[in-house]
Structures are given as structure tokens and as C-alpha cells.
Amino acid sequence: MGAYCYKTRVQYFDTDKMMVMHHANYIRYFESARTEYFRDEGYPYSEMEKEDFQIPVLSAQAKFAEPAVYDEVIAIYCKLVKLGPASLEVDYEVRNAETGELHATGHTRHGFTNRALRPIPLKKRLPEIYAFIERLYNKDQEL
């Protein structure tokens, strides 16, 4: 898939009685990868929020292959796949960091809003943030 890669270890509290990562936690790992991507590229969400800007999740989906298990190191790849004037879409893959075995794929759709969760035309309202996201999007399209 390419794009950004965030590695972490599956924690005990993220697993179920079978010691596999609970399905709901994949969405949390998607968010961790996405927010670390922005932070590593120089614009953390916390800085964006100072500008009265938020990126709420409008929809999230995941498809599961082989389960990730307790103490396994996983790699979560994320890639910006669609950028609109007031929205963003991101694809994900969760893999074993060593073997590359696929655990899950996912997709999230986000809106660009102010603190009151009102949609904003990001390019007009906050062109610096839009340019940052657009740079990441263009970089991801080259992969």
C-alpha cells in the first residue's frame, strides 16, 4: 500500500477472551496511524484545533482477514485517497510488521468543520492547513 506506516504492539487490553484484537479496536488503530501521520509530517491535530478546525469521522469501515494477536507488532499503513473542499478520505491496511500478513483493511471519511461541527470550506477558510493536507494527498497519490 505504501504511504505512511505506524508501528505498535497489540496490547492485552485491546484483545478479547481469545487473545485476538477485538474488532472495534482496529478503528482506534486507524486513528492512531492517521494522527501520527499528520504529526510526523509537521502539523499535529492539536495545532489545527487551535485554528478552530476539526476533522471528525463521518464514516468508518473495516474488513478483517487474519486476526492480530496479543503482543504482536503490527504496522498500520494509511493513505489519503480523496480530498474535497470540505472532506477527506483515508484507506488503511493493518499487517504483521515482520511477516506482512494482512489482518485488516479499512476506510474512513472525514469532514472539515469548526469547533461547533459546522462544515467549513477549508481551502478558503484555512488555506495553510488545506495546503498541508493537499501536499500529503499529492504525495500519497504518487505511490
SEPAFI-909882 format. One record per residue: x, y, z of N, C-alpha, C, CB in turn; residue in one letter. Coordinates in steps of 0.05 Angstrom, whole numbers, padded with zeros to 5 digits, always signed. Atoms other than C-alpha are relative to their C-alpha. Glycine has a CB too. Layout:
# residues N
XYZXYZXYZXYZa...
END
This chain:
# residues 143
+00016-00024+00000+00000+00000+00000+00017+00025+00000-00019+00000+00024m-00016-00023-00001+00057+00047+00013-00010+00021+00020+00003+00013-00027g+00009-00022-00017+00043+00115+00045+00012-00002+00028-00031+00001+00002a-00011-00002-00027+00052+00126+00119-00003-00026+00015-00014+00023+00016y+00001+00025-00015+00068+00068+00166+00004+00007+00030+00021-00020-00009c-00002-00004-00029+00055+00070+00241+00001-00028+00013-00025+00016+00011y-00003+00026-00012+00080+00011+00282-00006+00002+00030+00029-00011-00004k+00007+00002-00028+00055-00010+00350-00003-00030+00007-00026+00016+00007t+00003+00028-00010+00046-00072+00393-00029-00003+00009+00020-00006+00023r+00027+00006-00009-00023-00103+00405+00001-00003+00031-00012-00025-00014v+00001+00000-00029-00037-00090+00479-00020-00021+00010-00005+00028+00011q+00018+00019-00012-00070-00140+00525-00029+00011+00002+00009-00008+00028y+00027-00011-00003-00129-00093+00538-00014+00004-00026+00003+00027+00014f+00013-00002+00026-00143-00090+00463-00009-00027-00010+00019+00013-00020d+00008+00027+00009-00155-00165+00459-00025-00009+00014+00023-00019+00005t+00023+00012-00013-00215-00207+00475+00008-00026+00014-00022-00006-00021d-00005+00024-00015-00221-00273+00512+00017-00020-00017-00027-00013+00007k-00015+00018+00017-00190-00309+00452+00029+00010-00005-00014-00004-00027m-00026-00012+00003-00128-00264+00457+00005+00012-00028+00022-00020+00006m-00002-00013+00025-00142-00234+00389-00010+00029+00003-00015-00015-00023v+00008-00028-00002-00150-00159+00378-00030+00002-00006+00016+00018-00019m+00029-00004+00003-00223-00141+00387-00005+00017-00025-00013+00013+00025h+00005-00013+00026-00254-00118+00321-00003+00030+00002-00024-00012-00013h+00005-00029-00003-00274-00049+00348+00026+00015+00003-00017+00005+00024a-00026-00014-00005-00201-00033+00365+00015+00007-00026+00017-00016+00018n-00014-00006+00025-00179-00033+00292-00006+00030-00007-00010-00018-00023y+00006-00028+00006-00215+00034+00284+00017+00019+00017-00030+00006+00006i-00018-00016-00017-00174+00062+00343+00028+00001-00012+00001-00012+00029r-00027+00001+00012-00110+00039+00309+00001+00016-00026+00008-00029-00006y+00001-00018+00024-00133+00073+00244+00005+00029+00008-00027-00004-00014f-00002-00028-00009-00140+00138+00282+00029+00006+00010-00020+00005+00023e-00027-00005-00009-00072+00130+00315+00019+00004-00024+00010-00024+00017s-00017-00003+00024-00039+00120+00247-00004+00027-00013-00005-00023-00019a+00007-00025+00014-00075+00179+00216+00011+00024+00015-00030+00002-00003r-00009-00023-00015-00059+00227+00273+00030+00002+00002-00012+00000+00028t-00030+00000-00001+00014+00206+00277+00011+00008-00028+00010-00028+00008e-00008-00008+00027+00019+00215+00201+00002+00030-00001-00019-00011-00021y+00000-00030+00000-00001+00288+00208+00021+00011+00018-00028+00010+00008f-00021-00009-00019+00044+00297+00269+00028-00003-00012-00002-00015+00027r-00026+00005+00011+00104+00266+00235+00007+00017-00024+00003-00029-00008d-00004-00017+00023+00094+00309+00174+00000+00030+00007-00023-00005-00021e-00004-00028-00010+00095+00372+00217-00024+00016+00008+00014+00014-00021g+00024-00016-00007+00023+00391+00232-00018-00017+00017-00014+00011-00026y+00017+00017-00017-00007+00355+00292-00029+00011+00002+00012-00003+00028p+00027-00008-00003-00082+00356+00302-00003+00022+00021-00017-00024+00008y+00003-00020-00021-00072+00396+00366+00006+00028-00010+00020-00006+00023s-00006-00027+00012-00043+00454+00325-00023+00009-00018+00026-00001-00016e+00022-00006+00018-00100+00450+00275-00024+00010+00017-00008-00024-00017m+00023-00007-00017-00151+00454+00332+00003+00028+00011-00003-00021+00022e-00004-00027-00009-00120+00519+00355-00011+00020-00020+00029+00006+00005k+00011-00017+00021-00145+00548+00289-00030-00004-00004+00014-00007-00027e+00029+00005+00001-00217+00527+00304-00007-00019-00023-00016+00027-00003d+00003+00019+00022-00211+00468+00257+00000-00029+00012+00022+00003-00021f+00001+00028-00008-00230+00395+00267-00005-00018-00024-00022-00004+00021q+00003+00020+00021-00232+00332+00225-00016-00024+00010+00027-00009-00012i+00015+00023-00011-00289+00289+00252-00004-00023-00020-00027+00010+00009p+00006+00024+00016-00301+00219+00227-00029+00000-00007+00009-00026+00015v+00028+00002+00009-00364+00215+00185-00009-00028-00004-00003+00016-00026l+00005+00029+00003-00359+00141+00170+00026-00015+00002-00014-00006-00027s-00023+00017-00003-00312+00084+00184-00008-00029-00006+00012+00001+00029a+00005+00028+00006-00308+00013+00158+00026-00016+00002-00014-00003-00027q-00023+00018-00001-00262-00046+00167-00009-00028-00011+00010-00003+00029a+00003+00027+00010-00255-00114+00133+00022-00016+00012-00001-00002-00032k-00019+00016-00015-00220-00169+00171+00009-00024-00016-00012-00009+00027f-00012+00024+00012-00173-00223+00146+00009-00018+00023+00025+00008-00019a-00011+00016-00022-00128-00258+00197+00001+00018+00025+00027-00012-00007e-00001-00017-00024-00133-00234+00270+00028+00007+00009-00015-00013+00022p-00024-00008-00014-00078-00194+00303-00002-00011+00028+00005+00031-00001a+00001+00013-00027-00059-00225+00370+00017+00016+00020+00010-00029-00002v-00014-00013-00022-00034-00201+00437+00030-00001-00004-00008-00013+00027y-00029-00004+00000+00038-00176+00437+00013+00000-00028+00013-00022+00017d-00010-00001+00027+00045-00177+00362+00005+00028-00008-00021-00013-00020e-00005-00026+00011+00078-00118+00329-00014+00002-00027+00031+00005-00003v+00015-00004+00025+00033-00091+00275+00008+00027-00013-00031+00000+00006i-00005-00024+00015+00042-00040+00221-00026+00009-00012+00022-00004-00023a+00024-00011+00011-00016+00005+00204+00008+00021-00021-00018+00013+00022i-00006-00018+00022-00010+00038+00136-00024+00017-00005+00008-00016-00026y+00023-00017+00008-00053+00098+00118+00008+00016-00024-00008+00018+00024c-00004-00015+00025-00061+00134+00053-00024+00018-00005+00005-00019-00024k+00022-00019+00007-00102+00196+00036-00008-00007-00029+00009+00030+00003l+00009+00009+00026-00145+00174-00023-00019+00019-00014-00013-00027+00002v+00018-00019+00012-00194+00230-00034+00000+00026+00016-00029-00011-00003k+00000-00026-00013-00191+00305-00019-00020+00018-00014+00028+00012+00001l+00019-00019+00011-00250+00351-00029+00001+00027+00015-00029-00012+00003g-00001-00026-00013-00264+00423-00009-00007-00001+00030-00018+00019-00014p+00009+00001-00028-00296+00401+00057+00001-00029+00011-00028+00011+00003a-00001+00028-00009-00277+00327+00064+00026-00013-00008-00024-00015-00011s-00025+00016+00004-00221+00276+00065-00007-00029+00004+00022+00009+00020l+00004+00029-00003-00220+00200+00056+00027-00013+00002-00017-00011-00024e-00025+00013-00006-00166+00153+00081-00004-00030-00001+00011+00009+00028v+00000+00030+00000-00151+00079+00067+00022-00010+00019+00005-00011-00029d-00019+00012-00019-00115+00033+00116+00004-00029-00006-00011+00004+00029y-00006+00028-00001-00081-00034+00120+00013-00005+00026+00018-00009-00024e-00013+00008-00025-00062-00069+00184+00013-00027-00006-00021-00003+00024v-00016+00024+00007-00006-00121+00175+00018-00007+00023+00016+00005-00025r-00021+00008-00018+00042-00161+00217+00025+00015-00009+00004-00031+00001n-00023-00017+00007+00103-00115+00220+00024-00017-00011+00009+00016+00023a-00023+00017+00008+00151-00174+00209-00006-00016-00025+00007-00019+00022e+00006+00018+00023+00116-00221+00160-00016+00013-00022-00015-00024+00010t+00017-00013+00019+00070-00173+00125-00028-00012-00003+00013-00001-00027g+00027+00013+00001+00009-00218+00138-00021+00022+00004-00002-00022+00021e+00021-00019-00002-00054-00178+00126-00020-00007+00021-00015+00002-00028l+00020+00004-00021-00100-00170+00186-00027+00013-00007+00010+00010+00026h+00025-00015+00006-00150-00118+00162+00006+00022-00020-00012+00011+00026a-00001-00024+00016-00164-00063+00113-00023+00018+00010-00004-00006-00031t+00020-00018-00010-00205-00001+00127-00001+00025-00016+00004+00006+00028g+00004-00025+00014-00231+00065+00103-00015+00019+00019-00017-00004-00026h+00014-00020-00015-00252+00129+00138-00006+00024-00017+00016+00008+00026t+00007-00025+00014-00287+00191+00112-00003+00021+00022-00027-00004-00016r-00001-00021-00019-00278+00257+00148-00011+00026-00012+00029+00005+00010h+00008-00027+00007-00309+00326+00146+00019+00020+00011-00029+00006+00009g-00016-00022-00010-00274+00392+00155-00020+00019+00014+00016+00015-00023f+00019-00016-00015-00310+00431+00210+00013+00019+00019-00019-00018+00015t-00010-00016-00022-00303+00485+00261-00006-00014+00027-00013+00029+00000n+00005+00012-00026-00308+00471+00336-00030-00007+00005+00009+00018+00022r+00029+00005-00002-00384+00475+00331-00010-00022-00019-00015+00026-00005a+00006+00022+00019-00381+00418+00280-00016+00010-00024-00015-00022+00014l+00012-00011+00024-00405+00464+00224+00020-00004-00023-00008+00030+00004r-00019+00004+00023-00375+00446+00156+00012+00027-00009-00015-00012-00024p-00013-00024+00010-00324+00495+00130+00014-00007-00026+00021+00011+00021i-00016+00004+00024-00293+00504+00061+00030+00006+00007-00010+00020-00023p-00027-00003-00012-00222+00491+00085+00019+00016-00018+00012-00027+00004l-00018-00015+00018-00186+00518+00024-00003+00030+00002-00004-00009-00029k+00006-00029-00003-00219+00586+00032+00006+00010+00028-00028+00006-00008k-00001-00009-00028-00222+00590+00108+00028-00003+00012-00020-00016+00016r-00027+00005-00011-00154+00560+00127+00019-00012-00021-00002-00020+00025l-00016+00009+00023-00111+00556+00064+00026-00014+00008+00006+00023-00018p-00025+00013-00008-00048+00537+00103-00004-00029+00007+00012+00015+00024e+00006+00027-00007-00080+00475+00132-00008-00016-00024-00022-00001+00022i+00008+00014+00024-00112+00457+00066+00025-00007-00017-00019+00017-00017y-00024+00005+00016-00044+00464+00031+00016-00023+00012+00018+00025-00001a-00014+00022-00013-00013+00417+00083-00013-00027-00007+00000+00004+00031f+00015+00025+00006-00067+00364+00073+00003-00007-00030-00029+00002+00008i-00003+00004+00029-00063+00373-00003+00028-00011-00007-00006+00026-00015e-00027+00010+00005+00012+00362-00001+00002-00030+00007+00021+00016+00017r+00000+00028-00007+00002+00296+00036-00015-00017-00020-00011-00004+00028l+00017+00014+00019-00053+00276-00011+00016-00005-00026-00026+00016-00005y-00015+00002+00025-00010+00290-00072+00024-00019+00002+00011+00028-00009n-00022+00018-00006+00049+00253-00041-00010-00029-00001+00013+00006+00027k+00012+00027-00001+00004+00192-00028-00008-00009-00028-00023+00000+00019d+00009+00008+00027-00022+00193-00100+00023-00010-00017-00014+00023-00014q-00024+00008+00015+00049+00184-00126+00009-00029+00006+00023+00019+00006e-00008+00028-00008+00055+00116-00091-00015-00021-00014-00003-00004+00030l
END
